[in-house]
Amino acid sequence: MVFNMASEQLNSLKEYAIALARHELRFKEFRALQKVSFTVNKGDVFGIMGTNGSGKSTMLKIVAGVLEPTEGTCQVKGRIAPLIELGAGFDMELTARENIFLNGALLGYPKKFIEQHLDAIVEFAELEEFLDMPMKNYSSGMVARIAFAIATVIVPDVLIVDEVLSVGDFRFQKKCENRINDLIANHGVTVLIVSHSNEQIARLCNKAIWIEKGETQMMGRTRDVCRVYRALAGKEGSTSSKNDVLKLISKKVKVPKGAYDAIAGPNVFANTATMAKAAWPHGLDQGVVVMAPMSAPAYALAAVSLAGLYDAPVLLAEGDDLPNSTVRELGRLDPSKMVVIGDEEAISPKAIEKACSMFEKQLEVHRIGGSIQEICAHLLQTRQDEWGSTALLASSDYVQQHWAQVAAFAPYMYHNHAPLILCEQADYGALAFSQVLCFADDEARATSQVSALQGELLEFGKGEQPSQYGVAVLEWLEAHQEVTNADTIFFASADEPWDVLPGAAYISKLNTNVMLVDTANLDSMAAAIRYLSDRKNKYRKIIFLGGFMVFADDDKELFAKALLP
């Protein structure tokens, strides 16, 4: 299907006529569909999947006879009931009652037929009270109810549904699905349905096609198409990465129970509490907890480095409040001392009072406030005899803007007592480190500061592609830390790996590391898959940090497959 688009904007009919007379009128071809071919048999429920702009609606309009294909043919046998565009065939100034007759006439139903079935239409749409109200006052869901009720009042040969069900409430969506299932089971109606919901396609359809940029990507059994679509659709990446992911999806192996797990509470506070309980099941060793603000990841990075010195958990506060998950875990841990990272804007006195009020004993509270530069400088100087042999160096701007990249090293910081040093700090006193891991974007300044710290420069992240970052971190850690026998690896979001910061202690105690992966990027997914495939003999289990919005069940299954022979 080809559409012509003007190559330049013409502002009046006169300009158009002049350009036409001079043979200067030019159009660019846009191919909405090309080389798409399929057959839908009687009784099939055929799902059409694809991202926005992929050509789904154009395809349905061709089937419905709204558009004539510029190339190829489309043959349909039987009466079609199309639900293609919400509001099509309605006059919003008219009442719902009047529109039922209008829309019915457009679908070829005589007036007498609509009169006979009016009560059934209104009853199904559940809009008896609003029947004589102008439809301009209807919500999109109410319009969809009327449209669906009219289209299915008789038994069509072919029912076409284009995203209409997505605008109704859940209960009415279920009612529509039941009507579709009845038409299929009892009347052999053929259904073509477009939906962005994988679950809906999987429930309703026996066959499906996935189109992208007007071309067929895959067609076949619904289960197979849905699985591939979930993994690949709308994701950027190279062809080789796409093939790597597709190859693993097609791998016929069953993922055994226990191959993966997830820490997937309702929010990061719940996940933090879960990991603290797993790391300290019998209480604290030194009686200390470190509290960091959820609003400032740079502060949380500083908190991780300090918590490693205390062998303490990092819990999260939220401005003026302590979330319920934090309160419950604080009560279970029963600390004698709480170190608060951040000034009163980051963690308010009200939140601290809430923490103190939980205990009959007096909870010692020590606040380290100020800017991130001041906090890091304070920790560096006051704890200088306790730090390990490695430090992390970055500019404050880098930490603020690219904290996710530094967060990948949080378990390493915790385990190795590695401080975070900011380039803006000028006085290091007698501090010296054997190695300085440098993230700074100002190379000249970083080099001079590494010299001042008397350490060996270890550069990281220079020239690394974002999609390869998670693997690059793990490969660097494998080369620069002691070899461990850990058989578990953690996975976290590459965009905002908040769970990694308070989870650094738990990850460290398992003597392992975390992979940052972007499940919206095929290159990132393929890099993680190759990393796991190369270490099948090392890792036996993956723990995913974050809920289904971060890692869908199919993502978990996919990565777990990479560890199987």
Secondary structure as UniProt FT lines:
FT   STRAND          2..6
FT   HELIX           13..21
FT   TURN            22..23
FT   STRAND          27..31
FT   TURN            42..43
FT   STRAND          45..49
FT   TURN            52..53
FT   HELIX           56..64
FT   STRAND          80..83
FT   TURN            86..89
FT   TURN            92..93
FT   HELIX           96..106
FT   TURN            107..108
FT   HELIX           111..125
FT   HELIX           128..130
FT   TURN            131..132
FT   HELIX           135..137
FT   HELIX           140..151
FT   STRAND          158..162
FT   HELIX           164..167
FT   HELIX           170..187
FT   STRAND          190..194
FT   HELIX           198..204
FT   STRAND          207..212
FT   TURN            213..214
FT   STRAND          215..221
FT   HELIX           222..232
FT   TURN            233..234
FT   HELIX           239..249
FT   TURN            257..258
FT   STRAND          260..263
FT   HELIX           268..279
FT   TURN            281..282
FT   STRAND          288..293
FT   TURN            294..295
FT   HELIX           297..310
FT   STRAND          314..319
FT   HELIX           324..333
FT   STRAND          337..341
FT   TURN            344..346
FT   HELIX           349..356
FT   TURN            357..358
FT   STRAND          364..368
FT   HELIX           372..382
FT   TURN            383..386
FT   STRAND          390..394
FT   HELIX           396..401
FT   HELIX           403..407
FT   TURN            408..409
FT   HELIX           410..416
FT   STRAND          420..422
FT   TURN            423..424
FT   TURN            429..430
FT   STRAND          435..438
FT   HELIX           443..452
FT   TURN            453..454
FT   STRAND          456..459
FT   TURN            462..463
FT   HELIX           466..468
FT   HELIX           469..480
FT   STRAND          488..493
FT   TURN            498..499
FT   HELIX           500..509
FT   TURN            510..511
FT   STRAND          514..517
FT   TURN            519..520
FT   HELIX           522..533
FT   TURN            534..538
FT   STRAND          541..545
FT   TURN            548..550
FT   HELIX           553..561
FT   TURN            562..563
//
